[in-house]
Amino acid sequence: MRERLVVIGNGMASLRFLERLTERAPGRYDVSVVGAEPQAAYNRVLLSSLLGGEVDEAGCAFRGLDWYEGHGIRLITGAPVTQVDRENALVMVGETHVLPFDKLVLAVGSVPIRLAKPGMDLPGVLTFRDLADVAAIRKAAVEHARAIVIGGGLLGLEAAVGLARLGVDTTLLHVMDRLMERQLDHAAAGLVKRAMEARGVTVLLKADTATIEGDGRVERLILSDGTVLPADLVVMSVGVRPNVALAQGAGIETGRGIKVDDRMQSSDARIFALGECAEHRGMVYGLVEPAYEQAEALSRHLVGEDAAYLGTSLSTSLKVSGLPVFSAGAIEAPEGSETILMSDPGLGLYRKLIVADDRLLGAVFVGDIAEQGWCKELIRTGASIGGHRDDLMFGRQAPYPLAPQPLAA
């Protein structure tokens, strides 16, 4: 009799795990997948494109229902799991449905954070996390609407760009002194800010939200310095936190996320976790690449292969208003390292390499990110960059005669 494998969550990490598992051992497990959203797994990376009307929902889809059926996977959508009963090895779906398991995978993702400020529960204050959020934002983004996006991280920028594409008067607020401060230094973040403004987004930095006010729904946002900003719509994008409620309710060990080892195994040997809900070696990753690497490791482990997830070297690669941006490793030079810099703001080009002992510690590129894969590999392996400094800085076939700019004293 086949082992019963239940997967809670049907997002990008869950689907990648299922794809790899069915490739390696088709029919090995009796698989059931439960997703809280009414749709099967879709590409969350495209949410801003969906918001801006560049793609439709069908363009965000990954696998049709026939794929799940063809691989013998029982898919339950639109059904939140209410409890994991470890003692009896049961998953409670909704109020009435019960799924027994021999092995269980928690791929329950994360939940958006709402600032603990007055007015955050007013109608018109929305998050930007899933298809339902996009539908709600589009409904609120009527002609002549004034939208405010709170949060200058990746999701906040994407929400603002999507709203601007709809022709909405959009203001982006960020409490820090630069956008994407975890991934970009000041110079690179300045180019990104300029690209956002070129798209019609007003960007306010060091902008701390004090309260949101309105009679029955949002009408204005007030900053801590007293500035009043009219608003018909506020999109909250200030980060996410791992969804640990099910694990905690079942008595599984959690920290910031569901604690797992190198096999993605939780404190219960039958239960595994991956993606944004998992905490591995003290790290919680909110990115797609680590989730896919975890899915790869877990699928191999569950078919009996010797596999381990050892962590992911973080990098960011994206387009902000059409401007390519890449960063990996250190973004500021630690003591004892050197910085190699090339900057041409007029062309929207910026490259920064941080090097120590002839090894690449970090890279920040804006405008031309052709060498990103090479940089990621050099940072990950710690290999010597040897005589490749010029190639890393200007590209192996630089399209224009660029010269490095001296560092400011």
N, C-alpha and C positions, 0 to 999 in steps of 0.2 A: 504494500500500500504506500502511495506517495506521501511524502511529508507535506503538511499544510503550511504554506507560507502566506502570511497576510502582510500587505504593505499599506500603511496608513499615510495618505498623502499622494496626490497625483500631479505633482509639479514637475519641473525640469529634472531635478535630481532623481526623483522616483522613476520617471520614464527612462532616463539613461541607464539606471540600474536594471530595469526590466529588459531593455534592449540587449544589454550585455549578458544578462543571465540566460535569456532565451537563445542567444547566439551560441553560448558555451555549452548549455545543457538543456536543449528543448525537451519539455515534458518531464523534467526531473522533479519539479515541484507542482503541487496543486495550488495555483496562485490566485489570490483574491486581492484586489486593489480598491481602496475606499478613498474617494476624494470629496472634500466638503463643497467644492465649487460645482456648478451644474455642468461645466464643460470638462472634456478630457484635457490632458496636459497641453499647454500652449506656451508660446515663446514670450515670456515676460519682458525680454530685452526690447521687444517691439512695441511696448505699451505707449511710448511717447509718439511713435509713428502712427499708431492707431488713433491716439488722441488728436493728432494733427491732421488726420485724414489721408495720410500717405499709403496706408494699408487698411484692409478691412479685417474683420474677425477671422475670416477664412484664411487670410494670409498669415495669421498668427498661429494657426493650428499646426501640430506636429504629425500625429498619427490619427487616422480615422478609427471609428469604433470597430471596423472590420479587422484592423491590425490586432487589437486585443483579442477579438474572437478567434482569429486565425491562429493565434499562439496559445489558445486555451486559457486565456486570462479572464477571470471574472471581474468585470469593472462595475463598481457602484459609484455613481456620481451624485452630487447634490445631497450628500448624507454625512453630516458630521459625526465623528466617533465621540461618544460621550464617556466611555470608560474602558480601561484595560484591566481585566481581572486576571492577575498573574497566577493566583492560587488555582483557578480552574482553567487557565490558558484560554480565555475568551475575550473577544473584542465586542463591545456593545455599540451597535450602529443605530443612532437615533434612539427611539424609545422601545422598539420592539425587536429589531434584528440582532442576531448573535452570530459571530463567526469564531469557530474554534481554531487554534493555531498550534503548530509545533515550533515554528520560528516566526518572529515578528520584526518588521522593519518600520521604524518611525522616520518618516520623511515629511514632517509636518510644518517645515519652514519657520517663518517668523511672523510677528505681528507688528504693524506700524505703531510708532510711539506718538502719543498726543501730549503736547506740552501741558503741564499742570498750571495753566493760567486761566483766569476768568473768561468765560464766553466760548470755550473750546467745544462745548456741546450744542452750540447754536446751529440751527439748520443753515446750510451753506458752507459749513466748515467740513471739509472732506479730506480723505487720505488718497494716496496715489500708489496703489499696490497691486490691483487686479482688474479684471475686465469689468466688474461691477462698478469699481471706482471710476474707470474711464467713462462708462455710460453716465454715471451721476455727474461727472465734471462736464461732459459735453452737453448734458441737459441744462446745467446751470450757466454754461458759457454762451448765453444768448447775445444777440447784437447789442453793442454798446455796454456790455458788462465790464466791470472792473475787477480784475482778478489779482490776488496776492498769493505768491508761493512762499512759504516759510521753509528755508533750508537750502544751503548752497552746496550740498553734496551732489553726487551723480543723479539720483532720482529727482531732486529738486530742480536741477538744470533741465532734465528731460521734460518734466512737467511744464516748466516755464516755456520751453521751446515749443512744445505741443500746443499750448494755449496761444502763443504768439502766432503760430501757423493758422489758427482759427480766426485770426484778426482781433483777438481780445486784447484790451489794454492790460498789460501784464507787468507787475512789479515783483521782483525777486528779493527777498530779505534774507540776509545771512548774518549771524551774530559775530562771526569771526572777521578778521581783517582781510581775508582773501577767500576766494571760492576754492572748493575741493582741497582744503588745507592739508588733508592727510596724504594726498597724492601729488600735489603740485607746490613748487616754490612760488615766491611772489611774482617773479617775472613771467613764468608760464601762466599762472592764474590771472595775471593782468591781460594777457592775450585772449584768454578764454572770456574774461569779462567784456573785452572789446567786441568779441564775436557775438556774445549774447546781446549787447546793446545794438549792434548792427542789425540784429533781427527784430529790434523794436522792444526788447525787454529792458525795463529800468532796473538797474541793480543797485541795491543799498546795502553797504557793508557796515559792520559794527552796529547792526540794527537789532536791538533786543525787544522782542514783543512783550508788552506789559499786559494788554487785555484786548479782547474782541467784544464789540458792543453791537446791539441792534434790537429793534422792537419786533420780536417774533422770528427774526432771522438776521444773519450777519449784515451789517451796514457800514462798519468802520473798524479799523484796527489801530490801536494806539501804541506807539513805541515808548520805551522807558524814558526817553528824553522829552516826552510830551507831544511829539509829532503825531498828527492825526491823518490817517490814510483812508479815504473812502474805499469801500470794498463791497462787491455783490457776491463774491466767491473767495474763499480762502482755502488753499490746498496745503495741507500739513505734510511736510517731507523732511522730518528731522531725525530720521533713523528708524531702525527696527530692533526688536528684541526677540531672541529665540523663543519659539513656542514650546514651553516646557510643562504646560499645565497637565497634559495627559500623563507624562512621565512622573511628575510629582505625585499625582493622584494614585499612581500605581506603586509608589515607593521606590522608583528607580532613582539612582544617584544623579543629581544635577548640580551644576554650578551656575555659570551664566547660561550654559546650554546643557543638553543631555550628555553626560560624560561618557566618552568612548575610548577604547584602546586602538592600537594600530590595525586591528581587524574590524573596526567600527562596532565592536561589541560593547554593550552597556554593562552595568553592574549585574544584570541578569543575563546569563549565558545564552538564553534563547532569544534575546531581544537586542536589536541593532538600531543604530541611528545614523543618518547621513544628511548632508546639506546644511542649510542655515540653522537648523535646530541642534546640531551636534557640536559638542565641545571636545576638541582633540588636542591633547598636550597643552591645555590652557588657552587654546585659540578657538574663536568662533569666526567662521568665514561667511561673509554676506555676499559672496561672488559665485558666478557660475562655474568657473574653472576648477576651484577646489571641490565643489560638489560633484563634478563629473569624475575627478580623480578618485574621490571617495567611493562613488558608484562602481567604478572599475575595480577597485580593491575588494569591495564587499562582494561583488558578483563572482570574482575569482575565489574568494574564501568559501562562499557557499556551494561551490561546485568541487571543493576539495583541493584546490590549488594552494600553493604556498604564496600568500599575498599579504602585503602590509602597506598601509598608508602612512607615509612618514611626514606629512605636512606639505604645504604648498608655498612656494616663493611668490609673494603677492606682487601682482602687476595690474595696471589699469590701461586698457586700450579702448578708445571710444572716439566718436565724432560729436563735437559740440557745435551746433549750428553749422555743420559742414566742415568744421575745423578739426583735423585729426590730432589726437592727444594721446600720449603714451607716458607712463612712468612705471618704474620698477626699482625695488631696493631702496636705498637711502635717497632722500630728496635734498638733504642738507649734509654738507661735508663734516664727518666726524674728525676729531683731532688726529693729526698725523696723515690725513689724506690730502689729495689735491683735486682741484676742480678745473675741468676743461670746458670752456664756454664759447658758444657761437650764438649771436643774437642779431636778427634783422627784423625789427618790429614792422618796418614798412612792408615786408613780404609776409609777415605773420609767421616767421620762422624762428625757432628757438631750440637749441640743443645744449644739454648740460650732462657731462659725464663726471662721475665721482670715482676716483681711482686711488688705490693704495697698494703698494708693493706689486705694481704691475698687474693688479687685478681689478676688475670692475665691481664697484660696490653699489652703484646706482646710476640711473639714467632718467632724464626728463626730456621728452621731445614734444614739440608743438609744430604743426604745419607739415612736417615730413617725418613719417614714422617708419620708413622702409626697413630700418635695421632693428626693429623691435624684437623680432624672434631671436636674432643673434645675441642681442643684449640680454634678453631673459636667460638664454642658455649660459652665457658667460657668467652672469650673476649667480645662477643656480649651481654651476659646477665649480666656480672659483678658478677657472682656467686662466692662464696668462694671456693678456691681450697682445703681448709681443709687439710686433710692428704694425698693429692694426688700428692705432689711434686715429690716424687720418681717415681710414675707411669708416670707423665707427662714428666719427664726427661729421664727415661730409658725404658719406655714402660711397659705396664702391665705384659708382659712376655718378658723381655729383652733377646735377642738371644745370648748375650755375656756378660761376667762379666765386665761391664764398670764402671769406677770410675770418678767422677767429677774432673776437673782440677781447681786448685786455680786461681783466677783472678790475672793478672799481677798488680803489685803495680803501 
